[in-house]
Amino acid sequence: MESKIAALISLRLNPVAMLWADEKPTGAVRFKEDAWGCIMWLFASAARGKTAVADRQTFGCLGGGTG
């Protein structure tokens, strides 16, 4: 999805939105089950145009699990 506001103000990276869903999109990046990783890497992937997902088994760090 293209953001008109992001284009007008010449953002280097895309805006990121977080959505709740019952199903994971195919091809989305995520951490391996029960593996540690900072949730910010998922946000960074999303800012670069990829779809990222997290669930109870793949949220990465304690901050991501708390959020």
CHARMM internal coordinates of N, CA and C (Angstrom, degrees):
IC EDIT
DIST 1 N 1 CA 1.4309
DIST 1 CA 1 C 1.5219
ANGL 1 N 1 CA 1 C 108.18
DIST 1 C 2 N 1.2925
ANGL 1 CA 1 C 2 N 117.03
DIHE 1 N 1 CA 1 C 2 N 133.45
DIST 2 N 2 CA 1.4592
ANGL 1 C 2 N 2 CA 122.18
DIHE 1 CA 1 C 2 N 2 CA 177.67
DIST 2 CA 2 C 1.5233
ANGL 2 N 2 CA 2 C 110.27
DIHE 1 C 2 N 2 CA 2 C -91.62
DIST 2 C 3 N 1.3035
ANGL 2 CA 2 C 3 N 117.65
DIHE 2 N 2 CA 2 C 3 N 135.31
DIST 3 N 3 CA 1.4510
ANGL 2 C 3 N 3 CA 122.80
DIHE 2 CA 2 C 3 N 3 CA 177.07
DIST 3 CA 3 C 1.5258
ANGL 3 N 3 CA 3 C 108.91
DIHE 2 C 3 N 3 CA 3 C -99.78
DIST 3 C 4 N 1.3229
ANGL 3 CA 3 C 4 N 117.20
DIHE 3 N 3 CA 3 C 4 N 119.40
DIST 4 N 4 CA 1.4684
ANGL 3 C 4 N 4 CA 120.93
DIHE 3 CA 3 C 4 N 4 CA 178.78
DIST 4 CA 4 C 1.5226
ANGL 4 N 4 CA 4 C 110.97
DIHE 3 C 4 N 4 CA 4 C -65.37
DIST 4 C 5 N 1.3260
ANGL 4 CA 4 C 5 N 116.52
DIHE 4 N 4 CA 4 C 5 N -38.05
DIST 5 N 5 CA 1.4710
ANGL 4 C 5 N 5 CA 120.22
DIHE 4 CA 4 C 5 N 5 CA 179.45
DIST 5 CA 5 C 1.5266
ANGL 5 N 5 CA 5 C 110.29
DIHE 4 C 5 N 5 CA 5 C -64.79
DIST 5 C 6 N 1.3446
ANGL 5 CA 5 C 6 N 116.84
DIHE 5 N 5 CA 5 C 6 N -45.22
DIST 6 N 6 CA 1.4622
ANGL 5 C 6 N 6 CA 120.69
DIHE 5 CA 5 C 6 N 6 CA 179.57
DIST 6 CA 6 C 1.5219
ANGL 6 N 6 CA 6 C 110.77
DIHE 5 C 6 N 6 CA 6 C -60.41
DIST 6 C 7 N 1.3353
ANGL 6 CA 6 C 7 N 117.18
DIHE 6 N 6 CA 6 C 7 N -38.78
DIST 7 N 7 CA 1.4636
ANGL 6 C 7 N 7 CA 120.73
DIHE 6 CA 6 C 7 N 7 CA 178.69
DIST 7 CA 7 C 1.5231
ANGL 7 N 7 CA 7 C 110.96
DIHE 6 C 7 N 7 CA 7 C -67.81
DIST 7 C 8 N 1.3153
ANGL 7 CA 7 C 8 N 117.59
DIHE 7 N 7 CA 7 C 8 N -41.70
DIST 8 N 8 CA 1.4672
ANGL 7 C 8 N 8 CA 121.28
DIHE 7 CA 7 C 8 N 8 CA -178.86
DIST 8 CA 8 C 1.5275
ANGL 8 N 8 CA 8 C 112.95
DIHE 7 C 8 N 8 CA 8 C -64.63
DIST 8 C 9 N 1.3226
ANGL 8 CA 8 C 9 N 117.08
DIHE 8 N 8 CA 8 C 9 N -36.20
DIST 9 N 9 CA 1.4654
ANGL 8 C 9 N 9 CA 118.89
DIHE 8 CA 8 C 9 N 9 CA -179.02
DIST 9 CA 9 C 1.5240
ANGL 9 N 9 CA 9 C 112.17
DIHE 8 C 9 N 9 CA 9 C -99.24
DIST 9 C 10 N 1.3258
ANGL 9 CA 9 C 10 N 116.69
DIHE 9 N 9 CA 9 C 10 N 9.39
DIST 10 N 10 CA 1.4708
ANGL 9 C 10 N 10 CA 123.78
DIHE 9 CA 9 C 10 N 10 CA 174.04
DIST 10 CA 10 C 1.5251
ANGL 10 N 10 CA 10 C 113.70
DIHE 9 C 10 N 10 CA 10 C 55.79
DIST 10 C 11 N 1.3346
ANGL 10 CA 10 C 11 N 116.55
DIHE 10 N 10 CA 10 C 11 N 50.89
DIST 11 N 11 CA 1.4610
ANGL 10 C 11 N 11 CA 119.48
DIHE 10 CA 10 C 11 N 11 CA 175.65
DIST 11 CA 11 C 1.5185
ANGL 11 N 11 CA 11 C 109.99
DIHE 10 C 11 N 11 CA 11 C -67.31
DIST 11 C 12 N 1.3076
ANGL 11 CA 11 C 12 N 116.21
DIHE 11 N 11 CA 11 C 12 N 140.89
DIST 12 N 12 CA 1.4628
ANGL 11 C 12 N 12 CA 121.38
DIHE 11 CA 11 C 12 N 12 CA 178.38
DIST 12 CA 12 C 1.5268
ANGL 12 N 12 CA 12 C 111.09
DIHE 11 C 12 N 12 CA 12 C -74.08
DIST 12 C 13 N 1.3336
ANGL 12 CA 12 C 13 N 117.32
DIHE 12 N 12 CA 12 C 13 N -35.78
DIST 13 N 13 CA 1.4629
ANGL 12 C 13 N 13 CA 122.72
DIHE 12 CA 12 C 13 N 13 CA 179.50
DIST 13 CA 13 C 1.5280
ANGL 13 N 13 CA 13 C 109.52
DIHE 12 C 13 N 13 CA 13 C -117.38
DIST 13 C 14 N 1.3306
ANGL 13 CA 13 C 14 N 115.74
DIHE 13 N 13 CA 13 C 14 N 161.51
DIST 14 N 14 CA 1.4641
ANGL 13 C 14 N 14 CA 121.09
DIHE 13 CA 13 C 14 N 14 CA -179.78
DIST 14 CA 14 C 1.5217
ANGL 14 N 14 CA 14 C 111.31
DIHE 13 C 14 N 14 CA 14 C -76.52
DIST 14 C 15 N 1.3409
ANGL 14 CA 14 C 15 N 117.33
DIHE 14 N 14 CA 14 C 15 N 149.32
DIST 15 N 15 CA 1.4654
ANGL 14 C 15 N 15 CA 119.63
DIHE 14 CA 14 C 15 N 15 CA 170.64
DIST 15 CA 15 C 1.5295
ANGL 15 N 15 CA 15 C 108.74
DIHE 14 C 15 N 15 CA 15 C -64.01
DIST 15 C 16 N 1.3236
ANGL 15 CA 15 C 16 N 116.94
DIHE 15 N 15 CA 15 C 16 N 152.80
DIST 16 N 16 CA 1.4682
ANGL 15 C 16 N 16 CA 121.70
DIHE 15 CA 15 C 16 N 16 CA -177.97
DIST 16 CA 16 C 1.5248
ANGL 16 N 16 CA 16 C 108.85
DIHE 15 C 16 N 16 CA 16 C -118.07
DIST 16 C 17 N 1.3114
ANGL 16 CA 16 C 17 N 116.58
DIHE 16 N 16 CA 16 C 17 N 134.61
DIST 17 N 17 CA 1.4652
ANGL 16 C 17 N 17 CA 122.36
DIHE 16 CA 16 C 17 N 17 CA 174.90
DIST 17 CA 17 C 1.5187
ANGL 17 N 17 CA 17 C 108.33
DIHE 16 C 17 N 17 CA 17 C -119.72
DIST 17 C 18 N 1.3209
ANGL 17 CA 17 C 18 N 116.07
DIHE 17 N 17 CA 17 C 18 N 146.84
DIST 18 N 18 CA 1.4508
ANGL 17 C 18 N 18 CA 120.64
DIHE 17 CA 17 C 18 N 18 CA 177.58
DIST 18 CA 18 C 1.5174
ANGL 18 N 18 CA 18 C 107.86
DIHE 17 C 18 N 18 CA 18 C -114.52
DIST 18 C 19 N 1.3219
ANGL 18 CA 18 C 19 N 116.18
DIHE 18 N 18 CA 18 C 19 N 125.85
DIST 19 N 19 CA 1.4620
ANGL 18 C 19 N 19 CA 121.62
DIHE 18 CA 18 C 19 N 19 CA -177.16
DIST 19 CA 19 C 1.5224
ANGL 19 N 19 CA 19 C 110.50
DIHE 18 C 19 N 19 CA 19 C -123.77
DIST 19 C 20 N 1.3091
ANGL 19 CA 19 C 20 N 116.83
DIHE 19 N 19 CA 19 C 20 N 147.82
DIST 20 N 20 CA 1.4589
ANGL 19 C 20 N 20 CA 122.17
DIHE 19 CA 19 C 20 N 20 CA 173.15
DIST 20 CA 20 C 1.5149
ANGL 20 N 20 CA 20 C 107.79
DIHE 19 C 20 N 20 CA 20 C -92.77
DIST 20 C 21 N 1.3225
ANGL 20 CA 20 C 21 N 117.39
DIHE 20 N 20 CA 20 C 21 N 136.99
DIST 21 N 21 CA 1.4656
ANGL 20 C 21 N 21 CA 121.52
DIHE 20 CA 20 C 21 N 21 CA 178.92
DIST 21 CA 21 C 1.5220
ANGL 21 N 21 CA 21 C 109.60
DIHE 20 C 21 N 21 CA 21 C -147.94
DIST 21 C 22 N 1.3221
ANGL 21 CA 21 C 22 N 115.99
DIHE 21 N 21 CA 21 C 22 N 155.77
DIST 22 N 22 CA 1.4553
ANGL 21 C 22 N 22 CA 120.92
DIHE 21 CA 21 C 22 N 22 CA 177.80
DIST 22 CA 22 C 1.5196
ANGL 22 N 22 CA 22 C 112.61
DIHE 21 C 22 N 22 CA 22 C -85.26
DIST 22 C 23 N 1.3365
ANGL 22 CA 22 C 23 N 117.12
DIHE 22 N 22 CA 22 C 23 N -20.82
DIST 23 N 23 CA 1.4587
ANGL 22 C 23 N 23 CA 121.10
DIHE 22 CA 22 C 23 N 23 CA -178.82
DIST 23 CA 23 C 1.5237
ANGL 23 N 23 CA 23 C 110.33
DIHE 22 C 23 N 23 CA 23 C -127.53
DIST 23 C 24 N 1.3400
ANGL 23 CA 23 C 24 N 115.47
DIHE 23 N 23 CA 23 C 24 N 146.76
DIST 24 N 24 CA 1.4597
ANGL 23 C 24 N 24 CA 121.11
DIHE 23 CA 23 C 24 N 24 CA 179.11
DIST 24 CA 24 C 1.5288
ANGL 24 N 24 CA 24 C 109.83
DIHE 23 C 24 N 24 CA 24 C -84.42
DIST 24 C 25 N 1.3282
ANGL 24 CA 24 C 25 N 117.61
DIHE 24 N 24 CA 24 C 25 N 136.83
DIST 25 N 25 CA 1.4666
ANGL 24 C 25 N 25 CA 119.77
DIHE 24 CA 24 C 25 N 25 CA 175.93
DIST 25 CA 25 C 1.5324
ANGL 25 N 25 CA 25 C 110.40
DIHE 24 C 25 N 25 CA 25 C -67.37
DIST 25 C 26 N 1.3158
ANGL 25 CA 25 C 26 N 116.87
DIHE 25 N 25 CA 25 C 26 N 144.27
DIST 26 N 26 CA 1.4622
ANGL 25 C 26 N 26 CA 119.61
DIHE 25 CA 25 C 26 N 26 CA 178.06
DIST 26 CA 26 C 1.5256
ANGL 26 N 26 CA 26 C 109.72
DIHE 25 C 26 N 26 CA 26 C -68.74
DIST 26 C 27 N 1.3096
ANGL 26 CA 26 C 27 N 115.87
DIHE 26 N 26 CA 26 C 27 N 141.88
DIST 27 N 27 CA 1.4566
ANGL 26 C 27 N 27 CA 121.20
DIHE 26 CA 26 C 27 N 27 CA 177.23
DIST 27 CA 27 C 1.5129
ANGL 27 N 27 CA 27 C 114.92
DIHE 26 C 27 N 27 CA 27 C 80.50
DIST 27 C 28 N 1.3263
ANGL 27 CA 27 C 28 N 118.27
DIHE 27 N 27 CA 27 C 28 N 7.11
DIST 28 N 28 CA 1.4655
ANGL 27 C 28 N 28 CA 120.75
DIHE 27 CA 27 C 28 N 28 CA -178.84
DIST 28 CA 28 C 1.5305
ANGL 28 N 28 CA 28 C 110.34
DIHE 27 C 28 N 28 CA 28 C -76.75
DIST 28 C 29 N 1.3327
ANGL 28 CA 28 C 29 N 116.04
DIHE 28 N 28 CA 28 C 29 N 146.86
DIST 29 N 29 CA 1.4656
ANGL 28 C 29 N 29 CA 120.98
DIHE 28 CA 28 C 29 N 29 CA 176.63
DIST 29 CA 29 C 1.5251
ANGL 29 N 29 CA 29 C 108.59
DIHE 28 C 29 N 29 CA 29 C -80.35
DIST 29 C 30 N 1.3175
ANGL 29 CA 29 C 30 N 116.01
DIHE 29 N 29 CA 29 C 30 N 144.94
DIST 30 N 30 CA 1.4597
ANGL 29 C 30 N 30 CA 120.96
DIHE 29 CA 29 C 30 N 30 CA 176.74
DIST 30 CA 30 C 1.5202
ANGL 30 N 30 CA 30 C 109.04
DIHE 29 C 30 N 30 CA 30 C -161.19
DIST 30 C 31 N 1.3270
ANGL 30 CA 30 C 31 N 116.25
DIHE 30 N 30 CA 30 C 31 N 166.06
DIST 31 N 31 CA 1.4564
ANGL 30 C 31 N 31 CA 120.83
DIHE 30 CA 30 C 31 N 31 CA 175.67
DIST 31 CA 31 C 1.5220
ANGL 31 N 31 CA 31 C 108.95
DIHE 30 C 31 N 31 CA 31 C -79.00
DIST 31 C 32 N 1.3290
ANGL 31 CA 31 C 32 N 116.69
DIHE 31 N 31 CA 31 C 32 N 158.66
DIST 32 N 32 CA 1.4585
ANGL 31 C 32 N 32 CA 121.08
DIHE 31 CA 31 C 32 N 32 CA 173.80
DIST 32 CA 32 C 1.5297
ANGL 32 N 32 CA 32 C 108.56
DIHE 31 C 32 N 32 CA 32 C -69.62
DIST 32 C 33 N 1.3147
ANGL 32 CA 32 C 33 N 116.19
DIHE 32 N 32 CA 32 C 33 N 154.41
DIST 33 N 33 CA 1.4643
ANGL 32 C 33 N 33 CA 120.11
DIHE 32 CA 32 C 33 N 33 CA 179.77
DIST 33 CA 33 C 1.5180
ANGL 33 N 33 CA 33 C 111.55
DIHE 32 C 33 N 33 CA 33 C -58.35
DIST 33 C 34 N 1.3297
ANGL 33 CA 33 C 34 N 114.94
DIHE 33 N 33 CA 33 C 34 N 135.06
DIST 34 N 34 CA 1.4647
ANGL 33 C 34 N 34 CA 124.01
DIHE 33 CA 33 C 34 N 34 CA 177.78
DIST 34 CA 34 C 1.5246
ANGL 34 N 34 CA 34 C 113.85
DIHE 33 C 34 N 34 CA 34 C 56.57
DIST 34 C 35 N 1.3360
ANGL 34 CA 34 C 35 N 117.94
DIHE 34 N 34 CA 34 C 35 N 25.70
DIST 35 N 35 CA 1.4656
ANGL 34 C 35 N 35 CA 122.18
DIHE 34 CA 34 C 35 N 35 CA 176.39
DIST 35 CA 35 C 1.5280
ANGL 35 N 35 CA 35 C 108.47
DIHE 34 C 35 N 35 CA 35 C -104.99
DIST 35 C 36 N 1.3281
ANGL 35 CA 35 C 36 N 116.44
DIHE 35 N 35 CA 35 C 36 N 148.81
DIST 36 N 36 CA 1.4509
ANGL 35 C 36 N 36 CA 120.54
DIHE 35 CA 35 C 36 N 36 CA 179.45
DIST 36 CA 36 C 1.5102
ANGL 36 N 36 CA 36 C 109.99
DIHE 35 C 36 N 36 CA 36 C -85.48
DIST 36 C 37 N 1.3261
ANGL 36 CA 36 C 37 N 117.14
DIHE 36 N 36 CA 36 C 37 N 142.98
DIST 37 N 37 CA 1.4577
ANGL 36 C 37 N 37 CA 123.82
DIHE 36 CA 36 C 37 N 37 CA 173.38
DIST 37 CA 37 C 1.5116
ANGL 37 N 37 CA 37 C 108.07
DIHE 36 C 37 N 37 CA 37 C -173.37
DIST 37 C 38 N 1.3090
ANGL 37 CA 37 C 38 N 117.82
DIHE 37 N 37 CA 37 C 38 N 145.01
DIST 38 N 38 CA 1.4624
ANGL 37 C 38 N 38 CA 121.17
DIHE 37 CA 37 C 38 N 38 CA -179.01
DIST 38 CA 38 C 1.5287
ANGL 38 N 38 CA 38 C 109.85
DIHE 37 C 38 N 38 CA 38 C -73.09
DIST 38 C 39 N 1.3052
ANGL 38 CA 38 C 39 N 116.25
DIHE 38 N 38 CA 38 C 39 N 130.12
DIST 39 N 39 CA 1.4698
ANGL 38 C 39 N 39 CA 122.95
DIHE 38 CA 38 C 39 N 39 CA -179.05
DIST 39 CA 39 C 1.5359
ANGL 39 N 39 CA 39 C 111.37
DIHE 38 C 39 N 39 CA 39 C -59.00
DIST 39 C 40 N 1.3266
ANGL 39 CA 39 C 40 N 117.39
DIHE 39 N 39 CA 39 C 40 N -23.11
DIST 40 N 40 CA 1.4637
ANGL 39 C 40 N 40 CA 120.39
DIHE 39 CA 39 C 40 N 40 CA -179.40
DIST 40 CA 40 C 1.5289
ANGL 40 N 40 CA 40 C 111.47
DIHE 39 C 40 N 40 CA 40 C -64.87
DIST 40 C 41 N 1.3426
ANGL 40 CA 40 C 41 N 118.33
DIHE 40 N 40 CA 40 C 41 N -25.20
DIST 41 N 41 CA 1.4740
ANGL 40 C 41 N 41 CA 120.19
DIHE 40 CA 40 C 41 N 41 CA 176.02
DIST 41 CA 41 C 1.5208
ANGL 41 N 41 CA 41 C 110.25
DIHE 40 C 41 N 41 CA 41 C -65.90
DIST 41 C 42 N 1.3295
ANGL 41 CA 41 C 42 N 117.01
DIHE 41 N 41 CA 41 C 42 N -33.30
DIST 42 N 42 CA 1.4679
ANGL 41 C 42 N 42 CA 119.55
DIHE 41 CA 41 C 42 N 42 CA 176.33
DIST 42 CA 42 C 1.5271
ANGL 42 N 42 CA 42 C 110.10
DIHE 41 C 42 N 42 CA 42 C -68.50
DIST 42 C 43 N 1.3286
ANGL 42 CA 42 C 43 N 117.21
DIHE 42 N 42 CA 42 C 43 N -40.35
DIST 43 N 43 CA 1.4650
ANGL 42 C 43 N 43 CA 120.53
DIHE 42 CA 42 C 43 N 43 CA 176.76
DIST 43 CA 43 C 1.5327
ANGL 43 N 43 CA 43 C 110.84
DIHE 42 C 43 N 43 CA 43 C -64.99
DIST 43 C 44 N 1.3314
ANGL 43 CA 43 C 44 N 116.69
DIHE 43 N 43 CA 43 C 44 N -39.20
DIST 44 N 44 CA 1.4663
ANGL 43 C 44 N 44 CA 120.07
DIHE 43 CA 43 C 44 N 44 CA 178.23
DIST 44 CA 44 C 1.5263
ANGL 44 N 44 CA 44 C 110.63
DIHE 43 C 44 N 44 CA 44 C -63.80
DIST 44 C 45 N 1.3160
ANGL 44 CA 44 C 45 N 117.38
DIHE 44 N 44 CA 44 C 45 N -39.92
DIST 45 N 45 CA 1.4679
ANGL 44 C 45 N 45 CA 120.74
DIHE 44 CA 44 C 45 N 45 CA 176.66
DIST 45 CA 45 C 1.5216
ANGL 45 N 45 CA 45 C 110.75
DIHE 44 C 45 N 45 CA 45 C -62.72
DIST 45 C 46 N 1.3294
ANGL 45 CA 45 C 46 N 116.20
DIHE 45 N 45 CA 45 C 46 N -41.98
DIST 46 N 46 CA 1.4646
ANGL 45 C 46 N 46 CA 120.48
DIHE 45 CA 45 C 46 N 46 CA 178.61
DIST 46 CA 46 C 1.5308
ANGL 46 N 46 CA 46 C 111.07
DIHE 45 C 46 N 46 CA 46 C -64.64
DIST 46 C 47 N 1.3269
ANGL 46 CA 46 C 47 N 117.20
DIHE 46 N 46 CA 46 C 47 N -39.10
DIST 47 N 47 CA 1.4595
ANGL 46 C 47 N 47 CA 120.55
DIHE 46 CA 46 C 47 N 47 CA 178.96
DIST 47 CA 47 C 1.5218
ANGL 47 N 47 CA 47 C 112.21
DIHE 46 C 47 N 47 CA 47 C -65.39
DIST 47 C 48 N 1.3188
ANGL 47 CA 47 C 48 N 116.41
DIHE 47 N 47 CA 47 C 48 N -22.54
DIST 48 N 48 CA 1.4642
ANGL 47 C 48 N 48 CA 121.14
DIHE 47 CA 47 C 48 N 48 CA 178.23
DIST 48 CA 48 C 1.5299
ANGL 48 N 48 CA 48 C 111.70
DIHE 47 C 48 N 48 CA 48 C -94.54
DIST 48 C 49 N 1.3341
ANGL 48 CA 48 C 49 N 116.94
DIHE 48 N 48 CA 48 C 49 N 9.97
DIST 49 N 49 CA 1.4576
ANGL 48 C 49 N 49 CA 121.01
DIHE 48 CA 48 C 49 N 49 CA 172.39
DIST 49 CA 49 C 1.5145
ANGL 49 N 49 CA 49 C 116.81
DIHE 48 C 49 N 49 CA 49 C 100.17
DIST 49 C 50 N 1.3444
ANGL 49 CA 49 C 50 N 117.89
DIHE 49 N 49 CA 49 C 50 N 1.46
DIST 50 N 50 CA 1.4662
ANGL 49 C 50 N 50 CA 119.99
DIHE 49 CA 49 C 50 N 50 CA 179.08
DIST 50 CA 50 C 1.5297
ANGL 50 N 50 CA 50 C 109.74
DIHE 49 C 50 N 50 CA 50 C -92.37
DIST 50 C 51 N 1.3038
ANGL 50 CA 50 C 51 N 116.60
DIHE 50 N 50 CA 50 C 51 N 158.32
DIST 51 N 51 CA 1.4533
ANGL 50 C 51 N 51 CA 121.49
DIHE 50 CA 50 C 51 N 51 CA 173.03
DIST 51 CA 51 C 1.5209
ANGL 51 N 51 CA 51 C 107.80
DIHE 50 C 51 N 51 CA 51 C -91.98
DIST 51 C 52 N 1.3216
ANGL 51 CA 51 C 52 N 117.05
DIHE 51 N 51 CA 51 C 52 N 129.69
DIST 52 N 52 CA 1.4587
ANGL 51 C 52 N 52 CA 122.16
DIHE 51 CA 51 C 52 N 52 CA -179.17
DIST 52 CA 52 C 1.5254
ANGL 52 N 52 CA 52 C 108.92
DIHE 51 C 52 N 52 CA 52 C -122.34
DIST 52 C 53 N 1.3232
ANGL 52 CA 52 C 53 N 116.93
DIHE 52 N 52 CA 52 C 53 N 145.12
DIST 53 N 53 CA 1.4621
ANGL 52 C 53 N 53 CA 120.95
DIHE 52 CA 52 C 53 N 53 CA 179.02
DIST 53 CA 53 C 1.5223
ANGL 53 N 53 CA 53 C 110.83
DIHE 52 C 53 N 53 CA 53 C -133.15
DIST 53 C 54 N 1.3238
ANGL 53 CA 53 C 54 N 114.98
DIHE 53 N 53 CA 53 C 54 N 154.95
DIST 54 N 54 CA 1.4605
ANGL 53 C 54 N 54 CA 122.05
DIHE 53 CA 53 C 54 N 54 CA 174.31
DIST 54 CA 54 C 1.5244
ANGL 54 N 54 CA 54 C 106.88
DIHE 53 C 54 N 54 CA 54 C -143.97
DIST 54 C 55 N 1.3193
ANGL 54 CA 54 C 55 N 115.90
DIHE 54 N 54 CA 54 C 55 N 145.25
DIST 55 N 55 CA 1.4573
ANGL 54 C 55 N 55 CA 120.87
DIHE 54 CA 54 C 55 N 55 CA 174.96
DIST 55 CA 55 C 1.5211
ANGL 55 N 55 CA 55 C 107.95
DIHE 54 C 55 N 55 CA 55 C -140.51
DIST 55 C 56 N 1.3029
ANGL 55 CA 55 C 56 N 117.35
DIHE 55 N 55 CA 55 C 56 N -169.41
DIST 56 N 56 CA 1.4740
ANGL 55 C 56 N 56 CA 120.50
DIHE 55 CA 55 C 56 N 56 CA -176.39
DIST 56 CA 56 C 1.5240
ANGL 56 N 56 CA 56 C 113.40
DIHE 55 C 56 N 56 CA 56 C -60.95
DIST 56 C 57 N 1.3191
ANGL 56 CA 56 C 57 N 118.40
DIHE 56 N 56 CA 56 C 57 N -27.08
DIST 57 N 57 CA 1.4587
ANGL 56 C 57 N 57 CA 121.38
DIHE 56 CA 56 C 57 N 57 CA -179.08
DIST 57 CA 57 C 1.5232
ANGL 57 N 57 CA 57 C 113.01
DIHE 56 C 57 N 57 CA 57 C -96.83
DIST 57 C 58 N 1.3421
ANGL 57 CA 57 C 58 N 118.56
DIHE 57 N 57 CA 57 C 58 N -13.54
DIST 58 N 58 CA 1.4695
ANGL 57 C 58 N 58 CA 120.08
DIHE 57 CA 57 C 58 N 58 CA -172.95
DIST 58 CA 58 C 1.5266
ANGL 58 N 58 CA 58 C 113.30
DIHE 57 C 58 N 58 CA 58 C -131.50
DIST 58 C 59 N 1.3248
ANGL 58 CA 58 C 59 N 118.86
DIHE 58 N 58 CA 58 C 59 N 31.73
DIST 59 N 59 CA 1.4638
ANGL 58 C 59 N 59 CA 119.87
DIHE 58 CA 58 C 59 N 59 CA -178.75
DIST 59 CA 59 C 1.5075
ANGL 59 N 59 CA 59 C 113.42
DIHE 58 C 59 N 59 CA 59 C -81.20
DIST 59 C 60 N 1.3200
ANGL 59 CA 59 C 60 N 118.73
DIHE 59 N 59 CA 59 C 60 N -13.37
DIST 60 N 60 CA 1.4603
ANGL 59 C 60 N 60 CA 121.40
DIHE 59 CA 59 C 60 N 60 CA 175.37
DIST 60 CA 60 C 1.4997
ANGL 60 N 60 CA 60 C 114.32
DIHE 59 C 60 N 60 CA 60 C 89.13
DIST 60 C 61 N 1.3243
ANGL 60 CA 60 C 61 N 117.39
DIHE 60 N 60 CA 60 C 61 N -93.58
DIST 61 N 61 CA 1.4673
ANGL 60 C 61 N 61 CA 122.00
DIHE 60 CA 60 C 61 N 61 CA -172.57
DIST 61 CA 61 C 1.5348
ANGL 61 N 61 CA 61 C 111.37
DIHE 60 C 61 N 61 CA 61 C -99.48
DIST 61 C 62 N 1.3315
ANGL 61 CA 61 C 62 N 115.78
DIHE 61 N 61 CA 61 C 62 N 170.68
DIST 62 N 62 CA 1.4637
ANGL 61 C 62 N 62 CA 120.54
DIHE 61 CA 61 C 62 N 62 CA 179.32
DIST 62 CA 62 C 1.5328
ANGL 62 N 62 CA 62 C 112.03
DIHE 61 C 62 N 62 CA 62 C -63.98
DIST 62 C 63 N 1.3256
ANGL 62 CA 62 C 63 N 116.66
DIHE 62 N 62 CA 62 C 63 N -35.62
DIST 63 N 63 CA 1.4686
ANGL 62 C 63 N 63 CA 119.65
DIHE 62 CA 62 C 63 N 63 CA 176.64
DIST 63 CA 63 C 1.5147
ANGL 63 N 63 CA 63 C 111.86
DIHE 62 C 63 N 63 CA 63 C -62.28
DIST 63 C 64 N 1.3339
ANGL 63 CA 63 C 64 N 116.64
DIHE 63 N 63 CA 63 C 64 N -41.18
DIST 64 N 64 CA 1.4513
ANGL 63 C 64 N 64 CA 121.00
DIHE 63 CA 63 C 64 N 64 CA 177.64
DIST 64 CA 64 C 1.5204
ANGL 64 N 64 CA 64 C 111.55
DIHE 63 C 64 N 64 CA 64 C -66.01
DIST 64 C 65 N 1.3143
ANGL 64 CA 64 C 65 N 117.01
DIHE 64 N 64 CA 64 C 65 N -37.67
DIST 65 N 65 CA 1.4596
ANGL 64 C 65 N 65 CA 121.19
DIHE 64 CA 64 C 65 N 65 CA 178.49
DIST 65 CA 65 C 1.5159
ANGL 65 N 65 CA 65 C 111.81
DIHE 64 C 65 N 65 CA 65 C -68.91
DIST 65 C 66 N 1.3222
ANGL 65 CA 65 C 66 N 116.75
DIHE 65 N 65 CA 65 C 66 N -37.63
DIST 66 N 66 CA 1.4535
ANGL 65 C 66 N 66 CA 120.87
DIHE 65 CA 65 C 66 N 66 CA 178.28
DIST 66 CA 66 C 1.5216
ANGL 66 N 66 CA 66 C 111.23
DIHE 65 C 66 N 66 CA 66 C -67.43
DIST 66 C 67 N 1.3459
ANGL 66 CA 66 C 67 N 115.26
DIHE 66 N 66 CA 66 C 67 N -40.71
DIST 67 N 67 CA 1.4775
ANGL 66 C 67 N 67 CA 119.91
DIHE 66 CA 66 C 67 N 67 CA -179.65
DIST 67 CA 67 C 1.4910
ANGL 67 N 67 CA 67 C 110.72
DIHE 66 C 67 N 67 CA 67 C -66.28
END
COOR INIT
IC SEED 1 N 1 CA 1 C
IC BUILD
